Amino acid sequence: MQEFLSTTKLSLVMFYSPKCEHCKLLMPTFEKAALTLKTEGISLAKVDGTVEDKLATKYNVTAWPTLLVFRKEKPYKYRGGREHDEWYHRGICQELGNKTKEDILNFWDKHALPLVGHRTQNTTWLYRNRYPLLVVYFSVDFSHAHRTDTQIIRGKVVEVAKKYPKITFAIADETEYAEELRSLDLDDSGEDVNAAYFKGPKERYRMEPTDEDLAESLQTFVKDIQSGQLTQHFKSQLTPKNNEGSVVIVVGQTFEKLVYSSKKDTLLEFYAPWCGPCRDLEPTYNKVAKAFAQNPNFQVAKIDADSNDYPPEFNIRGFPQIFYVPGRSKSRSIVEFSGNRTYENLVQFVQDQLGSRKQEL
């Protein structure tokens, strides 16, 4: 291993176990990657961690498969999501230069996933930004006793995946993704197999129970989405029974009605219940709402962004974030508040926006 690392400037090493089903799924993709990346000066290697247990211990490998990137013999572990993306761009891409960056990213786009992969909490990062994404949830079990049942269901998904090459398909264990199923209101469906289609991180559709064969159901599901026959499913809290306060409460299923379809302009706060700055802002925000309570063309509202879906044009990077959203009769140019969240600044922001809207009219 040391000799291999000392002779390669940049390398990708997979630690695996021959008995690991996840490793078996990844291996064909990894071997294809070896052929392609070799021409870019990147060497790939695999290590049987059950045999080379001292190496596995040396590099803190505790699960199969584990991918480590070695740059000048220094290891970097894949961690998924944004951390992975940031490391990837700063590591491999900078090492190779701009000319090969696009080639490598295109390669990963095409080959990082099998036709129907196994989406787990450890591999979720592979599926980020792989939209549209169709996930089939059931009791995924690759142990010897249940492997055949799992492969039968996966085979049905493969049938459909072959017909839709522009859609990413995956299977996922229903217990591991119980929270995601709850957000789709599928945790109590009573079905052995459920499915969801993600057009984006905040645009999702769920497959309703059906008596059709799974492959037929999935194909109908995709066709209905593509033809616009299915309504988007919103992760949403219950609609408040009493919403007559100075600050209007918006939830996922009322966003369109209360914000986008409202004739009123809206000052909208995205918050989270656990957020300290959000709690600190609440008295000030309520005071702003009362200051404009008599304006028939304006409202102050808030949405729990942790518990509700919202349109993707709101790029929420942290809490709280505040936006001015014009009413439906005006052009929809959303303006983000970027100043200190004092009463005076917020009032001035609203007054400036109200003034500019009058000039547009």
C-alpha positions in Angstrom: 0.0 0.0 0.0 2.7 2.4 0.9 4.6 1.7 -2.3 1.4 2.3 -4.3 0.7 5.7 -2.6 4.3 6.9 -2.9 4.2 6.4 -6.7 0.8 8.1 -7.3 0.1 11.8 -6.9 -3.6 11.3 -6.6 -5.5 8.1 -5.9 -8.8 6.8 -4.8 -8.9 3.7 -2.6 -11.9 1.6 -1.7 -11.8 -0.5 1.4 -14.4 -3.3 1.1 -15.5 -6.7 2.3 -16.2 -9.6 -0.1 -19.5 -10.3 1.8 -20.8 -6.7 1.7 -23.7 -6.3 -0.6 -23.2 -2.6 -0.9 -19.6 -3.3 -2.0 -20.8 -5.7 -4.6 -23.2 -3.0 -6.0 -20.4 -0.4 -6.1 -17.7 -2.6 -7.5 -18.6 -2.5 -11.2 -18.8 1.3 -11.1 -15.5 1.5 -9.3 -13.8 -0.7 -11.8 -15.2 1.4 -14.7 -14.0 4.5 -13.0 -10.5 3.0 -12.7 -10.2 2.7 -16.5 -11.5 6.2 -17.2 -9.6 8.1 -14.4 -6.4 6.3 -15.2 -6.1 8.5 -18.3 -6.4 11.6 -16.1 -3.5 10.5 -13.9 -5.7 9.3 -11.0 -5.1 5.8 -9.8 -7.8 3.6 -8.2 -7.2 0.7 -5.9 -9.2 -1.6 -3.7 -8.3 -3.2 -0.4 -10.0 -6.2 1.2 -10.3 -4.8 4.7 -11.2 -8.2 6.2 -7.8 -9.4 5.1 -5.7 -6.2 5.4 -7.2 -5.4 8.8 -4.1 -3.5 9.9 -4.5 -1.1 7.0 -8.1 -0.7 7.8 -7.3 0.1 11.4 -4.5 2.5 10.3 -6.9 4.6 8.2 -9.8 4.3 10.7 -12.0 2.3 8.4 -15.1 1.1 10.3 -17.6 0.4 7.6 -17.9 -1.2 4.2 -17.4 0.3 1.6 -15.2 3.2 2.6 -13.7 5.5 0.0 -10.5 7.4 0.7 -8.8 9.8 -1.5 -5.0 10.1 -1.1 -3.4 13.2 -2.4 0.4 13.2 -1.9 -0.1 10.2 0.5 -2.5 12.2 2.7 -6.0 10.6 3.1 -9.3 12.4 2.8 -12.5 10.7 3.6 -15.7 11.1 1.7 -18.2 12.7 4.0 -21.1 13.5 1.6 -23.2 16.5 0.8 -21.8 19.9 0.7 -18.6 19.0 2.6 -17.9 16.4 -0.1 -18.6 18.8 -2.9 -16.4 21.5 -1.4 -13.6 19.0 -0.9 -14.0 17.6 -4.4 -13.7 20.9 -6.1 -10.8 22.0 -4.0 -9.0 18.6 -4.1 -9.3 16.6 -7.3 -10.4 19.5 -9.5 -7.7 22.0 -8.5 -5.1 19.3 -8.6 -5.9 18.5 -12.2 -6.7 22.0 -13.4 -9.7 23.5 -15.2 -9.2 21.5 -18.4 -10.1 18.1 -16.9 -12.5 19.4 -14.2 -15.5 19.2 -16.5 -14.5 15.8 -17.9 -14.3 14.3 -14.4 -17.5 15.9 -13.2 -19.2 14.5 -16.4 -17.8 11.1 -15.7 -19.1 11.0 -12.1 -22.5 12.2 -13.4 -22.7 9.2 -15.8 -21.0 6.5 -13.7 -21.2 7.2 -10.0 -24.5 5.3 -9.6 -25.8 2.0 -10.9 -29.0 1.9 -12.8 -30.9 1.2 -9.6 -28.7 1.8 -6.6 -29.2 1.2 -2.9 -29.8 4.6 -1.2 -28.7 4.5 2.5 -27.8 7.2 5.0 -24.1 6.6 4.1 -24.8 7.0 0.3 -27.4 9.8 0.4 -24.7 12.3 -0.7 -24.4 10.4 -4.0 -28.1 11.2 -4.8 -28.0 14.9 -3.9 -28.8 17.0 -7.0 -29.5 13.9 -9.0 -33.0 15.1 -10.0 -35.4 13.9 -11.0 -35.0 11.1 -8.5 -37.5 8.2 -8.0 -37.1 6.2 -4.7 -38.8 2.9 -4.0 -39.1 2.2 -0.2 -39.6 -1.3 1.3 -37.8 -3.6 3.7 -34.5 -3.8 1.9 -32.5 -6.7 3.2 -29.5 -8.2 1.4 -28.9 -10.9 4.0 -28.9 -14.5 2.8 -32.4 -15.2 4.0 -34.0 -12.2 2.3 -31.7 -11.4 -0.6 -34.0 -13.0 -3.2 -37.1 -11.0 -2.1 -35.1 -7.8 -2.2 -33.7 -8.5 -5.7 -37.2 -9.4 -7.0 -38.5 -5.9 -6.1 -35.3 -4.2 -7.3 -35.7 -6.1 -10.6 -39.2 -4.6 -11.1 -37.6 -1.1 -10.5 -34.9 -1.9 -13.0 -37.5 -2.7 -15.7 -38.9 0.8 -15.4 -35.5 2.5 -15.0 -34.3 1.2 -18.4 -37.2 3.1 -20.0 -36.4 6.4 -18.3 -32.6 7.0 -18.6 -33.0 10.7 -17.5 -34.4 9.7 -14.1 -32.3 8.5 -11.3 -33.8 5.4 -9.6 -32.9 4.0 -6.2 -34.3 1.6 -3.6 -34.2 2.5 0.1 -35.0 0.8 3.4 -38.3 2.0 4.8 -37.0 1.9 8.4 -33.9 3.8 7.6 -35.9 6.5 5.8 -38.9 6.5 8.2 -38.6 10.3 8.7 -38.7 10.9 4.9 -41.7 8.6 4.6 -43.4 10.6 7.3 -42.8 13.8 5.5 -44.5 12.2 2.5 -47.4 10.9 4.7 -46.5 7.4 3.6 -45.5 6.1 7.0 -49.0 4.8 7.5 -49.9 3.8 4.0 -50.3 0.1 4.9 -48.3 -0.8 1.7 -45.3 -3.1 1.6 -43.8 -1.0 -1.1 -44.0 2.8 -1.4 -42.5 5.2 -3.9 -41.8 8.9 -4.2 -40.6 11.1 -7.1 -38.4 14.2 -6.4 -38.2 16.8 -9.0 -36.0 18.8 -6.6 -35.3 19.0 -2.9 -38.6 20.8 -2.3 -40.7 19.4 -5.1 -41.9 15.9 -4.4 -44.7 13.5 -5.5 -45.9 10.3 -3.8 -47.3 7.2 -5.5 -50.8 6.4 -4.3 -51.6 2.7 -3.4 -52.6 0.6 -6.4 -53.5 -3.0 -7.3 -51.2 -3.0 -10.4 -47.9 -4.9 -10.7 -45.1 -2.8 -9.2 -43.4 -2.2 -12.6 -46.7 -1.1 -14.1 -47.5 1.1 -11.1 -44.2 2.9 -11.3 -44.5 3.4 -15.0 -48.0 4.9 -14.6 -46.7 7.1 -11.7 -43.9 8.5 -13.9 -46.2 9.1 -16.8 -48.8 10.9 -14.6 -46.1 13.2 -13.2 -44.6 14.0 -16.6 -48.1 14.8 -18.0 -48.9 17.1 -15.1 -51.8 14.9 -13.8 -50.4 14.6 -10.3 -50.4 17.3 -7.7 -47.2 18.0 -5.8 -47.1 16.7 -2.2 -46.2 19.3 0.3 -44.5 18.6 3.6 -46.8 20.6 5.8 -48.0 21.2 9.3 -51.7 21.4 9.9 -53.4 24.6 8.8 -54.0 26.7 11.9 -57.7 26.9 12.9 -57.3 30.5 14.1 -55.0 32.6 11.9 -56.3 36.0 12.8 -53.2 37.3 14.6 -51.1 40.2 13.4 -48.5 37.7 12.0 -50.1 35.3 9.5 -49.0 31.7 9.9 -48.1 30.0 6.6 -47.7 26.2 6.2 -46.6 24.2 3.2 -50.1 23.5 1.9 -51.2 27.2 2.3 -48.1 28.8 0.8 -49.6 29.3 -2.6 -52.9 30.7 -1.3 -51.6 33.0 1.4 -48.4 34.3 -0.2 -48.3 33.8 -4.0 -52.0 34.1 -4.7 -52.6 36.9 -2.2 -53.4 40.3 -3.5 -51.4 41.7 -0.6 -47.6 42.2 -0.5 -46.0 40.0 2.2 -43.1 40.3 4.5 -42.2 36.7 5.1 -39.9 35.2 7.7 -38.4 31.7 7.4 -37.6 30.5 10.9 -37.0 27.3 12.9 -38.5 26.7 16.4 -35.1 25.7 17.8 -33.3 28.8 16.4 -32.2 31.3 19.1 -32.0 34.4 16.9 -35.5 33.6 15.6 -36.8 33.6 19.2 -35.0 36.9 19.8 -36.5 38.4 16.7 -40.1 37.5 17.6 -41.1 40.5 19.7 -39.6 42.9 17.1 -41.3 41.0 14.2 -44.7 41.2 16.0 -44.2 44.9 16.6 -43.5 45.4 12.9 -46.7 43.5 12.0 -48.8 45.7 14.3 -47.2 48.8 12.8 -48.7 47.9 9.4 -51.8 46.2 10.6 -54.1 48.9 9.1 -52.6 48.6 5.6 -55.1 46.6 3.5 -52.5 45.9 0.8 -49.8 44.4 3.1 -49.3 41.6 5.5 -46.6 40.2 7.8 -46.2 36.4 7.8 -43.9 33.6 8.9 -43.3 29.9 8.0 -41.5 27.2 10.0 -39.0 26.2 7.3 -38.0 23.1 9.2 -41.5 21.6 9.2 -42.9 22.8 5.9 -42.0 22.7 2.2 -41.7 26.0 0.3 -40.9 27.1 -3.3 -37.3 26.5 -4.4 -36.7 30.2 -5.4 -36.3 30.9 -1.7 -32.6 30.0 -1.1 -32.7 29.5 2.7 -29.1 29.3 4.0 -29.9 29.8 7.7 -32.4 31.2 10.1 -34.0 33.6 10.3 -34.3 34.9 6.7 -36.8 37.5 5.7 -38.2 38.3 2.2 -40.5 40.8 0.7 -42.9 39.1 -1.7 -45.1 41.2 -4.0 -48.8 40.3 -4.3 -50.2 38.4 -7.3 -51.2 41.5 -9.3 -47.6 42.6 -9.5 -44.5 41.2 -11.1 -43.0 38.6 -8.7 -39.5 40.0 -7.9 -38.7 38.7 -4.4 -36.4 40.9 -2.3 -34.4 39.6 0.6 -33.9 41.7 3.7 -30.1 41.9 4.4 -29.8 44.5 7.2 -29.6 44.3 11.0 -32.9 43.0 12.2 -34.0 46.0 14.2 -37.5 47.4 14.3 -36.4 50.6 12.6 -34.6 48.8 9.8 -37.4 46.4 9.1 -40.0 49.2 9.0 -37.8 51.2 6.7 -37.3 48.1 4.5 -41.1 47.6 4.2 -41.7 51.3 3.5 -39.1 51.3 0.8 -40.7 48.3 -0.9 -44.2 49.6 -0.6 -43.0 52.9 -2.2 -41.3 51.1 -5.1 -44.4 49.0 -5.7 -46.5 52.2 -6.0 -44.1 53.6 -8.6 -44.4 50.3 -10.6 -48.2 50.7 -10.7 
